[in-house]
Amino acid sequence: MSAGGLWRPRVSFSLWAGAILALMLLLAAAVSFVWTPYPPAAIDIPHKLASPSLAHLFGTDDLGRDVASQLLTGSRISILVGLVAVGIGLVFGIVLGLIASFSGGWIEDAVMRLSDFVFAFPALLSAIMLTSTYGPGVINAIIAIGVLYVPIIAKVTRATANGVLAREYALAARAAGRGPLSIAFDHVLPNIAPALIVQATIQFAGAILAEAALSYLGLGAQPPQASWGRMLAEAQNVLYNAPSLAIYPGAAIALSVLGLNLLGDGLRDALDPKLKARS
């Protein structure tokens, strides 16, 4: 407890570093909407594989496309996939987790077994099944990743909600005749929100990595959409002549995932009730 009896958040290095890297990702995506050095899909064969210069900050690829423009535009896909996939996981996962927690008994067991069944299918396998039926694309990649996150969020919601429902104020609310929806919105969700925020941040990083893997395999973003994973796949063809074409998107993916993981760790330290009690 800090001076004056007031708790102050633990602002760790992880939180600061993660917030800065995450902000850089958001800034890159925001800038790409209003400005890029060149159209990201513009082909300029006479200037292919150009070295970094004032005209092309990170050089050009084997089709003469500006690498910096592709990196900026590719951040949009990463953020889009992360936001929507995590949103799918949160919406359905929270609902299923609360149903399991409030119902108990066979309903809770059924929801958890269903979560285990869905969790048994990796995102890549789900994407392969979806794309074999509907074709490759960002939408199918988002659905595949989002479906994978539903059981993860459901398990976190159920575990934390069970702890809240065992507290005196939740028991008193039930004894007073308040319904499940009222208890969920007034007591459960506000108390489990920190855990869900931390989990969402970490899963956001996972979504960016999964999207890059799917695009690398040709199951995610399709030409002419710019994607970090597709940039990596295309860089294989000229890896010995221009290794930097693989380094740039690889570094963008690594820094984004690192930043979001650090942000998640920092938020966990800042929001952990046990750490608050020791502060």
Beta strands, then each sheet from edge to edge (+ up, - down):
end
